[in-house]
Amino acid sequence: MNRIRRNPLGALFNEVNSMQEEFARLFGRVSPFGTGPVPLAAPVNVWEDDQALYVEVDLPGVDPAKLDVTVTEGNQLTIQGERAAPDIAGATWVRQERPIGPFVREVALPALVDADKVEAGYENGVLRLTLPKHEAVKPRKIQVKAGA
């Protein structure tokens, strides 16, 4: 007869792992290395045409005055901001899924952009960016000469 040894701590480890997964799901925005801005899972759409890249980011409840949009290295978009905590006097939270506090979202763009010509607008909780492509990556029409 074969004996099967069970690890007496196995069930405990499974419970600890389950608890860690639940905390990560509930409090996933908490940075394990400090209190600085953390990644935000804000939905982002990015598309392009020959002239520019376009970005839309859903940021409901964020004050546009507290948004900081930067382009570095020609193709690294960074959006930083802060969503204020709602001030509800005398209330007890039953469920709170909308993240609050400072955040940062970074997006690697598929082409170099001209950072000096970027335009940003914010309406109905949606940040819209137009990022003109750098001249070096825009398509150029080449004239073909006959007999040359």
Long-range contacts (C-beta under 8 A, 24 or more apart in sequence): 29-99, 29-101, 29-103, 36-102, 37-80, 37-102, 37-103, 37-104, 38-102, 38-103, 38-104, 39-103, 39-104, 39-105, 39-106, 40-99, 40-103, 40-104, 40-105, 42-79, 42-103, 42-105, 44-105, 44-107, 46-107, 46-109, 46-110, 48-110, 48-111, 48-133, 50-133, 50-138, 50-139, 51-132, 51-133, 51-138, 52-113, 52-130, 52-131, 52-132, 52-133, 53-109, 53-110, 53-111, 53-113, 53-130, 53-131, 53-133, 54-128, 54-129, 54-130, 54-131, 55-107, 55-127, 55-128, 55-129, 55-131, 56-126, 56-127, 56-128, 56-129, 57-105, 57-126, 57-127, 57-129, 58-125, 58-126, 59-83, 59-122, 59-125, 59-126, 59-127, 60-125, 61-98, 61-125, 62-125, 64-122, 64-127, 67-120, 67-122, 67-127, 69-118, 69-120, 69-127, 69-129, 70-115, 71-109, 71-113, 71-115, 71-118, 71-131, 74-112, 74-113, 74-115, 74-134, 75-108, 75-109, 75-110, 75-111, 75-112, 75-113, 76-106, 76-107, 76-108, 76-109, 77-106, 77-107, 77-108, 77-109, 77-129, 77-131, 78-104, 78-105, 78-106, 78-107, 79-104, 79-105, 79-106, 79-107, 79-127, 80-104, 80-105, 111-137, 112-136, 112-137
